């Protein structure tokens, strides 16, 4: 039996669409609950602030070029 030359990626798994949809039906409401919570709102605001700072740095770099 000949072995393939490339190692198989252990994360390369094909899942049936029904499993993906079932997981999404579970996960989406949980994500919504998190972002509706006080902690979720706080973390989202922090992420937005970090994103704005990153964009400012990128824009400053582009202006210098």
Order of alpha helices (4+ residues) and beta strands (2+ residues): alpha-alpha
